[in-house]
Amino acid sequence: MTQPTNQNPMTNSDRSSPKQKPWSDIDLSRWREYDHVLTDSLWLFPHRASGDGHQLDYHGNYIPQIATQLLLRYSKKDEIVLDMFLGSGTTAIEAARLERRCIGVELKPDLVEYVRSKIQPDLLDRRIHILQGNSADPQTAARVSAVCREMGAEQAHLLILHPPYADIIKFSDLPEDLSNAPDAGTFLDGFEQVARLGYDLLAPGRFAALIIGDKYEKGELVPLGFWCMERMNRAGFRTKAIIVKNIEGNEKGKGKSANLWRYRALAGGYYIFKHEYVIVFFKPAR
Ligand SMILES: C[S@@+](CC[C@H](N)C(=O)[O-])C[C@H]1O[C@@H](n2cnc3c(N)ncnc32)[C@H](O)[C@@H]1O
């Protein structure tokens, strides 16, 4: 009987020619050279990457490494990454660095102007498009679609959604801002509307990522991550992976306030959030 071995699963023919998926530039015939691309479902980043235009200039922005991992894994050079909650532009800056194109939508007009000022002028409105709008509005989706066509594509190649975690951070006073939803049900309905529009804007056979955390309310855990995942599924996305990512650099985790949170956790029977989710989906091919 043949015994299983630990030999390299690549054949000689694998080595000789590049082997790629239609949604990534990773050459599978050289898979050992991609140590920097994560494949484990636990992401532990000791610190936030800085430089290359990235700054910790917006309360609620995600660390650039999230965009790096998603772009490398699920998009090819020159393809279009659509971010419907662009915030301070982390995805757009990383897309520019990794030679992807990007369409970002953000609700707050002043923030849109600020992000535009951070993008290299020769890329702005050419390879990187920043739109002000409500991502739950079909008219915004129609504008995104028009920009996609101007860029020579029918649909985007990767979708990134990093919505407010309900009301944990209030981003503005605007009524369309999902962080102003009066309750979790209204937040989820608004999020699902964005997910449905995002689904139509994404090319079939391509990937979407949702970055989200949970919250506590009245002493009870509100599992926003799983509820939003379910809304993505209702919109048509199939779930590919649930990644747990550490939260670092949270000021609440330091000094005296850390002790206070720890006391509250011990007294209340709960746990202090040290993680959020990066949930990966795919849109079935036609
Ligand atoms: C969690 S932040 C995204 C941060 C972003 N990933 C970054 O790194 O800067 C969520 C963003 O969604 C925006 N937002 C909230 N409701 C929106 C809506 N209906 N349409 C578009 N953007 C919205 C907020 O203004 C906020 O900037």
The ligand as an SDF file (V2000), in Angstrom:
LIG
                    3D

 27 29  0  0  0  0  0  0  0  0999 V2000
  -15.6690   52.2150    9.8300 C   0  0  0  0  0  0  0  0  0  0  0  0
  -15.5550   53.6440    8.8470 S   0  0  0  0  0  0  0  0  0  0  0  0
  -14.5830   53.1320    7.4770 C   0  0  0  0  0  0  0  0  0  0  0  0
  -13.1180   53.4120    7.7100 C   0  0  0  0  0  0  0  0  0  0  0  0
  -12.2210   53.1010    6.5270 C   0  0  0  0  0  0  0  0  0  0  0  0
  -12.1000   51.6760    6.2880 N   0  0  0  0  0  0  0  0  0  0  0  0
  -10.8420   53.6920    6.7740 C   0  0  0  0  0  0  0  0  0  0  0  0
   -9.8700   52.9130    6.8810 O   0  0  0  0  0  0  0  0  0  0  0  0
  -10.7290   54.9000    6.9160 O   0  0  0  0  0  0  0  0  0  0  0  0
  -17.1620   53.7660    8.1860 C   0  0  0  0  0  0  0  0  0  0  0  0
  -17.3920   54.9570    7.2870 C   0  0  0  0  0  0  0  0  0  0  0  0
  -18.6690   54.8250    6.6590 O   0  0  0  0  0  0  0  0  0  0  0  0
  -19.2140   56.1070    6.4500 C   0  0  0  0  0  0  0  0  0  0  0  0
  -20.6530   55.9220    6.2410 N   0  0  0  0  0  0  0  0  0  0  0  0
  -21.6360   55.7310    7.1620 C   0  0  0  0  0  0  0  0  0  0  0  0
  -22.8320   55.5820    6.5590 N   0  0  0  0  0  0  0  0  0  0  0  0
  -22.6110   55.6430    5.2250 C   0  0  0  0  0  0  0  0  0  0  0  0
  -23.4440   55.5510    4.0750 C   0  0  0  0  0  0  0  0  0  0  0  0
  -24.7760   55.3570    4.1950 N   0  0  0  0  0  0  0  0  0  0  0  0
  -22.8750   55.6810    2.8600 N   0  0  0  0  0  0  0  0  0  0  0  0
  -21.5300   55.8880    2.7150 C   0  0  0  0  0  0  0  0  0  0  0  0
  -20.6820   55.9890    3.7690 N   0  0  0  0  0  0  0  0  0  0  0  0
  -21.2190   55.8650    5.0100 C   0  0  0  0  0  0  0  0  0  0  0  0
  -18.8290   56.8690    7.7090 C   0  0  0  0  0  0  0  0  0  0  0  0
  -18.8300   58.2650    7.4800 O   0  0  0  0  0  0  0  0  0  0  0  0
  -17.4210   56.3130    7.9910 C   0  0  0  0  0  0  0  0  0  0  0  0
  -16.4360   57.1580    7.4460 O   0  0  0  0  0  0  0  0  0  0  0  0
  1  2  1  0
  2  3  1  0
  2 10  1  0
  3  4  1  0
  4  5  1  0
  5  6  1  0
  5  7  1  0
  7  8  2  0
  7  9  1  0
 10 11  1  0
 11 12  1  0
 11 26  1  0
 12 13  1  0
 13 14  1  0
 13 24  1  0
 14 15  1  0
 14 23  1  0
 15 16  2  0
 16 17  1  0
 17 18  1  0
 17 23  2  0
 18 19  1  0
 18 20  2  0
 20 21  1  0
 21 22  2  0
 22 23  1  0
 24 25  1  0
 24 26  1  0
 26 27  1  0
M  CHG  2   2   1   9  -1
M  END
$$$$
